[in-house]
Amino acid sequence: MDDLIEFLNARYADEERIANAAAAFPYDFPGDSPWERARATANIINGKLRAMAPHEMVAVFADPARVLADIAAKRAILARHDAVDDSLHYVYCAWCSTPSAGAYQPWPCPDLRDLAQPYASHPDFLEQWRVAVS
């Protein structure tokens, strides 16, 4: 797989399947999911909101609704960053480039490569997508 958009869409589809399966899982009662239990711990004690511990926050971030919203936002970013192949066989990012000013951002642009970094350990990840850490 050498197309970054295809690679990212495949990862997002995997995550979407997992989030939908978690949302559909028949927990014993409403509010018994790990993310609902963690959210419930951020309750009000003696009139003050109790801060959540980091391990509780992680469970809230796994809320399927949050995961699905995150995937939708990332797909919207992908849609804006189309590759444009001009007549000179130069491929550039439609979103990051300003052809009228002669400014072209090679594709895949840094934004797309940034989106790929969480998947750097995936076997289909290509080194050319890696972003140098400074």
C-alpha positions in Angstrom: 0.0 0.0 0.0 1.8 3.1 -1.2 -1.1 5.6 -1.2 -1.1 7.6 2.1 -4.9 8.4 1.8 -5.7 4.7 1.3 -3.5 3.8 4.2 -5.2 6.4 6.5 -8.7 5.5 5.4 -7.9 1.8 6.1 -6.7 2.7 9.7 -9.8 4.9 10.2 -12.1 2.1 9.0 -10.4 -0.3 11.5 -11.0 2.2 14.4 -14.5 2.8 13.2 -15.3 -0.9 13.3 -13.9 -1.2 16.9 -15.8 1.9 18.1 -19.1 0.7 16.6 -18.6 -2.7 18.2 -17.8 -1.2 21.6 -20.9 1.0 21.4 -23.1 -2.0 20.5 -21.7 -4.2 23.2 -24.4 -5.4 25.6 -23.1 -4.0 28.9 -25.0 -5.2 32.0 -26.8 -1.9 32.4 -26.6 1.6 30.9 -23.6 3.5 32.2 -21.6 0.3 32.7 -19.2 0.9 29.9 -15.6 1.8 30.8 -16.0 5.4 29.4 -19.3 6.0 31.2 -17.9 4.7 34.5 -14.9 6.9 34.1 -17.0 9.9 33.3 -19.2 9.2 36.4 -16.1 9.4 38.6 -15.7 13.1 37.7 -18.7 13.7 40.0 -19.4 16.5 42.3 -18.2 15.9 45.9 -19.1 18.4 48.5 -20.1 20.9 45.8 -16.8 20.7 44.0 -16.0 18.9 40.8 -13.6 16.1 41.5 -10.6 16.1 39.1 -10.2 12.9 37.0 -7.0 10.9 37.3 -5.1 10.3 34.0 -6.1 6.6 33.9 -9.8 7.7 34.2 -9.4 10.3 31.4 -8.0 7.7 29.0 -11.2 5.7 29.4 -13.3 8.8 28.6 -11.2 9.3 25.4 -12.2 5.8 24.3 -15.9 6.7 24.3 -17.1 5.4 20.9 -18.9 8.6 20.1 -15.7 10.6 20.7 -13.7 8.1 18.6 -16.2 8.4 15.7 -16.2 12.2 15.8 -12.4 12.2 15.7 -12.5 9.9 12.7 -15.0 12.1 10.9 -12.8 15.1 11.5 -9.8 13.4 10.2 -11.7 12.2 7.1 -12.7 15.9 6.5 -9.0 16.8 6.6 -8.2 14.1 4.1 -10.9 15.3 1.8 -9.4 18.9 1.7 -5.8 17.7 1.0 -6.4 16.2 -2.5 -3.4 15.4 -4.6 -3.3 17.4 -7.8 -1.2 16.1 -10.7 -0.4 19.0 -13.1 0.5 18.7 -16.7 4.2 18.7 -15.8 3.7 15.6 -13.7 4.3 17.5 -10.5 2.0 16.3 -7.7 1.0 18.8 -5.1 -1.5 19.3 -2.3 -4.6 21.2 -3.4 -5.2 22.6 0.1 -1.6 23.6 1.0 -0.6 25.1 -2.4 -1.3 28.4 -4.0 -0.7 27.8 -7.7 -1.6 31.4 -8.6 1.3 32.6 -6.5 3.6 29.8 -7.7 3.6 28.2 -4.3 3.3 24.4 -4.4 3.4 22.0 -1.4 4.5 18.6 -2.5 2.1 15.8 -1.9 1.7 14.2 0.6 1.8 17.4 2.5 3.1 17.7 6.1 -0.5 17.7 7.4 -1.2 14.3 5.9 2.1 12.9 7.1 1.3 14.2 10.6 -2.0 12.3 10.5 -0.1 9.1 9.7 2.4 9.3 12.6 0.2 7.5 15.2 0.3 4.5 12.8 4.1 4.5 12.3 4.4 1.0 13.8 1.8 -0.5 11.4 3.4 -2.9 8.9 2.0 -0.9 5.9 3.5 2.4 7.1 6.1 3.7 4.7 9.2 5.4 5.9 8.7 8.2 3.3 5.6 9.2 5.4 7.6 9.6 8.6 8.0 13.1 10.0 11.3 14.1 11.5 11.1 14.8 15.2 12.9 17.9 16.2 
